[in-house]
Structures are given as structure tokens and as C-alpha cells.
Amino acid sequence: MAKSRLLFVDNLRTLVIVLVILVHLSITYGGEGGWYYNEGPKGTISSILLTWFNAACQSFFMGLLFLLSAYFTAEAYARKGPRRYARDRLLRLGIPLLVYDWVLHPLSVCSLMSVGVYGPEASCRGWLGEYFSAFHLGRGPLWFVETLLFFGLVYLLWQRLTASRTKSAPRPVRHPTAKHILILALLLAIASFIVRLWFPLGWSLEPFNVQLCFFPQYVAMFALGIHAHHHGWLLTIPTKTGQRWGAVAAAMVLLGFPLLFVLGGAMSEDLAPFMGGVHWQSLALAMWEQTTGIAIMVALLVLFRERFDRQGRIAAEASASSYTVYVIHAPVIILGALAVRSVVLYPLVKFALVSLVL
């Protein structure tokens, strides 16, 4: 078990949250995905490049965030014990979840309604009446916090149920081999394809706002994050393994995705076969997504461990505020996008400029 906090894990989490913000801005300016506000045209070179960026990020970033969060979850439970752990989880995750649901989400939606984004007939007052008369949770990006709270409570229950079992002697630490990593990617691809037969990309389980199509990876990464903490995996993956999987990731992103995009018929703007169902495109996307995602995760974990296991003042402050930034970033980037809505620029240029400013 790790004895001290690993700074490279904090730094990697900061990077992932930055990518989350960039993906949401990318959707704003034409990339594929669901978000509050879209102003970029589809079917342009700009939208294709932004979708390419989004697909690469989607393959790994939330799964990696669950893995890193699980690593800290196991550390927190070991340090605090069950009662304090449960209280802290409910406070740290539950309060922001409710604040977003009751304040920040309505603020985001009404800001867009006030400038006519949802049409001239849209009424903030009418929408608020309907919104607060129904049960809902995990609006916007806070679906992650909601899911993390659920996973954390399941982990607490599992620990309590297994607490009385006789603990076996710890086994020698063995890092995952290339064979293990390939098998994991294959199993996740098959599981994702099967889940998407019923729950395609873009479908959300309401009133909880979770997309089950991605959950095979999320569940697996949370479990692996717990295991990594207990067995020191993050410290034992060989550097060469990270380099090799980095090369695989580069090939999958730079060559694999464009090939899949063209051969699958996405150039005709017919994305339905990729979303789910019994289509070869859905299976191929699941294979690409999980292989690419696992490869990027392994490569980044090794890269940050070897190169970024330290923090200066700026990195430390960014790490300390990363969770707050995640919680509040949606209304901030929405208001930022609305502020420059009338500025006429090529969408890709506008995306780059707004990203730099925010």
C-alpha cells in the first residue's frame, strides 16, 4: 500500500480536468457530443478536427479520472476508517452535487434562455417550475460526482462486508503485462459493444443523467484504481511498457480513427451505426475506443510518474483547486462563450482563443 501521496497522480488528475473543460468547449464550437450550448456548424473541417480531439479524449479521460479517484478513495478509507470516510464522502461529493443541481445548472440553462439560444418561446420561469417539480440528480458534468459517490459507497459496503474475513499474506507486487492489458482492452470492447445494443451512445439514464454506454470502462477503472492502491501498480509499470503503449496510442489516434471514420461512412454524416446496435461500426468503434483509451492511460501514468512527480507553487495550487474547477466550470465556459458569441471567427480559431482566455 502506498505510504505517501504521489504528486504525479495529482498532476495527472489536473491534466484530465483541463481536458474535460476543453472537450466541452470543443462541443460548443462544432465537435460531436452533448453540451448546453452549441454554435459551431457540423460537417466542416473544423468540426471534424474537434470531433477527432473529442473522440481521443473520450476514449480515456473519464475512465482515467475514475481510476485516479479510486486510488485516492482507497487511500482515504485506509486513513480515516469507515465512519469518517462515509461522512467525508457525503459532504465532499454530496454538497457540490446538490449545489450544482439546485443553483449552477439552472443558472446555466437560464443564461442561455435569456439570449434566445433555446428559441424565443423558451421561458426561464416556466422551465424552472417544471425543473424543480421533478426529481433529478447529476446534471451536467456532475454526473461524474454522482457516480463517484455511488462507487465510493459501494466500496465502503464491500469493505464492511469483507472486514471479518481472514486476510491472506500479501502477494509480491506484479505489474500488468502486455498480455493483461490487451485482454483488458478486448473485454472492455466486447462489454461496451454489448451494452450499446440496448443503451447507445447519447442515451442517458434519467433522472440520473448517466450514459451507461461508457460504464464498462468506468466500473473497471474504478476497481483497478482500488487494486492499484493496494498493490502499488502505479509505481511498478515499467518505463518501456509506457513508451510502447504510447506508440500504440499515437497510431490508434492518428491513423486508426481517421480510417474508421472514413470506412464507417461518417463522412456522409450518418453516425447512427457508430452509436450502437448490431453494426460493425459500433463494434469497431468500441474496439478502437478501448484499445486507444487503455493505451493512453498506461502511457500517461508512466510519463507523469517519470517526468512530473513534483510540484511547484502553480502545480500545487492547480491540484488543490482542480475539484472546485470541475464543479463550477460549466457556467463559466457558457458565460465566456456567450460573451464572444457575436465575434465572427473560424470555429477552430475561436475554440483556441476561448480556451487560452479561460
Buried (B, 14 or more C-beta within 10 A) or exposed (E): EBEEEBBBBBBBBBBBBBBBBBBBBBBBBBBBBEBBBBBBEEEBEBBBBBBBBBBBBBBBBBBBBBBBBBBBBBBBBBEBEEEEBBEBBBEBBEEBBEBBBEEBBBBBBBBBBEEEBBEEEBEBEEBBEEBEEEEEBBBBBBBBBBBBBBBBBEBBEEBEEEEEEEEEEEEEEEBBEEEEBBEBBBEBBBBBBBBBEEBBBEBBEEEBBBBBBBBBBBBBBBBBBBBBBBBEBBBBBEEEBBBBBBEBBBEBBEEBBEEBBEEBBBEEEEBEBBBBBEBEBBBBBBBBBBBBBBBBBBBBBBBBBEEBBEBEEEBBEBBEEBBEBBBBBBBBBBBBBBEBEEEEEEBBEBBBEBBEEB
